[in-house]
Amino acid sequence: MKYWSTTILIVAMGITARAEQRQVTFEAPDGASLQGTFYSSTHPGPGLLVLHECNGNRQNYDQLATMLGTAGYSVLTLELRDHGVAGGRIAQRTPEQQKTTASDIEAALEFMKSQSIVNPRSLGVLASGCAVNEAVHASRRHPEIRALVLLSGGTDSEGEAYIRNSPNLPILGVASEDDEETAAAIQKLVEISTNNDSQITLLSDGGYGASLFAEHLDLEADIVIWVRSSLSVAGYGLPPAIR
């Protein structure tokens, strides 16, 4: 699917309003100040948390977050702390780094659920690189996470067991074949998923994480379309205002 035809399809679905964007600060469990950008949809609906790769930052996802906000989702892009070694693919991370990232994610989810525009029972997570494992484990802890978009990363054996036993959790996996390690990891995640809507997008080139967007101009729009089909903006039939 070409970029312009994909964009036209999004517009045809009735998505016309632009999301409001603001910088936000909230507290981690250890008292540290966390930074993020919140894209507020014009109508109540699902929330999406976006987690960048180890060698990236939240600004790499500004355009995608804007598109998702325009599509009816309230989106939080989070600036992670202790997120690993720059340049890594599936980064080797210490237990302390993993613990810090997990606590950051918990704080970010609580922030999102506190927003009146967000249906706290209908959330999704998009994660890249070293954040993929933490995203899978966050989903294991939070049944309100109903869809995962995973770029260029993998999970541990406990995460794999969770995915195998989660037929109600659709996963979109994206990676480039020229990054063999992450391509294999993403392919495994999608293959072990028991949800019929799980899907893999293996690209021929483009590298790792957010760098894929520069090489494949239709990818961000394709992600929006998959999210629209997998995470209902009506909150799975639940009125978004109901807590």
Secondary structure, 3 states (H helix, E strand, C coil): CCHHHHHHHHHHCCCCCCCEEEEEEEECCCCCEEEEEEEECCCCEEEEEEECCCCCCHHHHHHHHHHHHHCCCEEEEECCCCCCCCCCCCCCCCHHHHHHHHHHHHHHHHHHHCCCCEEEEEEEEEEECCHHHHHHHHHHHCCCEEEEEEECCCCCHHHHHHHHCCCCCCEEEEEECCCHHHHHHHHHHHHHCCCCCCEEEEECCCCCCCHHHHHCCCHHHHHHHHHHHHCCCCCCCCCCCCC
